[in-house]
Amino acid sequence: MRKELVTKSKLLSLVLRHDPGAIGITLDENGWASVADLLDKTSANGTKITREELLEIVETNEKKRFALDTERGRIRANQGHSLQVDVELSVMTPPDELFHGTALKNAESIFAQGLLKQARQHVHLSPDVATARMVGSRHGSPAVLRVASGLMDREGFKFYRSKNGVWLTDEVPARFLARV
């Protein structure tokens, strides 16, 4: 993504995942917002985003955070909401192992409590070590945890995969975790 779009992408993450009221938009029960309304309200709140820039952000965001509907009239975040929305995920069978990246300083408490969704709707898991390491690096020295997702699935835990490839679950008890 072009550097000049990063701030606009962060604003989209804020309003589509956490606080649509920050610019005065509303999300429907599935997290969708009107593109026209979003562009009008971001502009009215001091950040001009053109339709072309919005499309570029959606298409070039490395984490594939956003999705447009087929008519390109609505937009939503793929996952990571702190708001209650139903992004219409289907239960899926995960691979035997998934990974979680976190800051090294968090590892001890995670091994004591497990992975909890905290203020979000789900715990986020990565399909590979490299992605998990990148996620963990956002908060300092990374720690990568191996999740026995296949065993969890066999024990009845539900898994979902968002449109951008992030695996989601409600929790990961500590007994399913190991250090990479």
C-alpha positions in Angstrom: 0.0 0.0 0.0 1.3 3.5 -0.8 2.6 5.2 2.3 0.2 8.1 2.0 -2.8 5.7 2.4 -1.6 4.2 5.7 -3.3 6.9 7.9 -6.5 6.5 5.9 -6.4 2.7 6.3 -5.9 3.1 10.1 -9.0 5.4 10.2 -10.9 2.7 8.3 -9.8 0.1 10.8 -11.0 2.3 13.7 -14.4 3.0 12.3 -15.1 -0.4 10.7 -13.8 -2.5 13.6 -14.2 -0.5 16.8 -15.9 2.9 16.6 -18.2 3.8 13.7 -19.6 6.6 15.8 -16.2 8.4 15.6 -17.3 9.7 12.2 -21.0 9.2 12.5 -21.6 6.1 10.4 -23.5 2.9 11.4 -22.7 -0.7 10.6 -25.4 -3.2 10.0 -25.6 -6.5 11.9 -23.0 -8.0 9.6 -20.6 -5.2 9.9 -21.3 -3.6 6.6 -21.3 0.2 6.0 -22.4 2.2 3.0 -19.3 3.2 0.9 -21.0 6.5 0.0 -21.8 7.3 3.6 -18.3 6.3 4.7 -16.6 8.6 2.1 -19.0 11.5 3.0 -18.5 11.1 6.8 -14.7 10.7 6.6 -14.5 13.9 4.5 -16.8 15.8 6.9 -14.5 14.7 9.7 -11.4 16.0 8.1 -10.0 13.0 6.2 -10.8 13.1 2.5 -10.8 9.6 1.0 -11.7 9.2 -2.7 -13.5 6.1 -4.0 -10.3 5.3 -5.9 -8.2 5.5 -2.8 -10.7 3.3 -0.9 -10.5 0.7 -3.6 -6.7 0.8 -3.5 -6.7 0.4 0.3 -9.0 -2.6 0.1 -6.9 -4.2 -2.7 -3.4 -3.5 -1.5 -3.8 -3.8 2.3 -1.2 -6.4 3.3 -3.4 -7.9 5.9 -6.5 -7.9 3.7 -8.4 -6.2 6.5 -11.4 -5.0 4.4 -13.9 -6.5 2.0 -16.3 -4.9 -0.5 -19.6 -6.5 -1.5 -20.0 -7.6 -5.1 -21.5 -4.2 -6.1 -18.8 -2.3 -4.3 -21.5 -0.3 -2.5 -20.7 -1.6 1.0 -17.5 -2.2 2.9 -16.6 -4.0 6.2 -13.7 -5.2 8.2 -13.0 -9.0 7.7 -12.3 -9.6 11.4 -10.9 -8.0 14.6 -14.1 -6.3 15.7 -14.5 -5.1 19.3 -18.2 -4.5 18.3 -20.8 -7.3 18.2 -21.2 -8.0 14.5 -21.8 -11.3 12.6 -19.3 -11.4 9.7 -21.0 -14.6 8.6 -18.2 -17.0 9.3 -18.7 -20.7 8.7 -17.2 -23.3 11.1 -14.2 -25.0 9.4 -11.8 -27.8 10.3 -8.4 -26.2 11.1 -5.0 -27.6 10.2 -3.4 -29.7 13.0 -1.3 -26.7 14.1 -1.9 -23.0 14.0 0.3 -20.2 15.5 -0.2 -17.1 17.7 2.2 -14.2 17.7 2.4 -12.0 20.8 4.9 -9.9 22.6 7.5 -11.9 24.6 6.3 -10.0 27.8 2.8 -11.6 27.4 3.9 -15.2 27.0 4.1 -16.2 30.7 0.5 -15.0 31.4 -0.8 -16.7 28.2 0.7 -20.0 29.4 -1.0 -19.5 32.7 -4.4 -18.4 31.4 -4.5 -19.5 27.8 -5.4 -17.2 24.9 -8.5 -15.1 25.6 -10.3 -12.9 23.1 -10.2 -10.0 25.5 -12.2 -7.1 23.9 -12.4 -8.7 20.5 -14.9 -11.3 19.2 -12.3 -14.0 18.7 -8.7 -15.1 19.3 -6.7 -14.6 16.1 -4.4 -17.4 14.9 -1.9 -17.5 12.0 -1.5 -20.3 9.5 2.3 -20.1 9.7 5.2 -19.2 12.0 6.4 -16.3 9.8 3.0 -14.5 10.0 2.7 -15.1 13.7 6.2 -13.7 14.2 5.3 -10.6 12.2 2.1 -10.1 14.3 4.1 -10.5 17.6 6.7 -8.0 16.4 4.2 -5.2 16.4 4.5 -5.1 20.2 8.2 -5.6 20.8 10.2 -8.8 20.9 8.0 -11.5 19.5 7.0 -14.8 21.0 5.4 -17.4 18.7 3.1 -20.0 20.3 2.1 -23.3 18.6 -1.6 -24.1 19.0 -2.7 -27.7 18.8 -5.7 -26.7 16.8 -6.4 -30.2 15.4 -6.7 -31.6 18.9 -8.9 -28.7 19.9 -11.2 -29.3 17.0 -11.5 -33.0 17.9 -12.4 -31.9 21.4 -15.2 -29.7 20.1 -13.7 -26.2 19.9 -15.0 -24.3 16.9 -12.7 -22.6 14.3 -13.5 -20.1 11.6 -11.3 -18.7 8.9 -11.8 -15.1 7.8 -11.7 -14.0 4.2 -8.1 -12.9 4.7 -6.9 -16.2 6.0 -6.8 -15.5 9.7 -8.0 -18.4 11.8 -10.4 -17.5 14.6 -11.7 -19.2 17.7 -13.3 -18.2 21.0 -10.4 -19.2 23.3 -7.3 -21.4 23.4 -6.8 -23.1 26.8 -3.2 -23.2 28.0 -3.0 -27.0 27.7 -3.2 -26.6 23.8 -0.2 -24.2 23.7 3.5 -24.7 23.3 6.5 -22.5 22.5 7.9 -22.5 18.9 
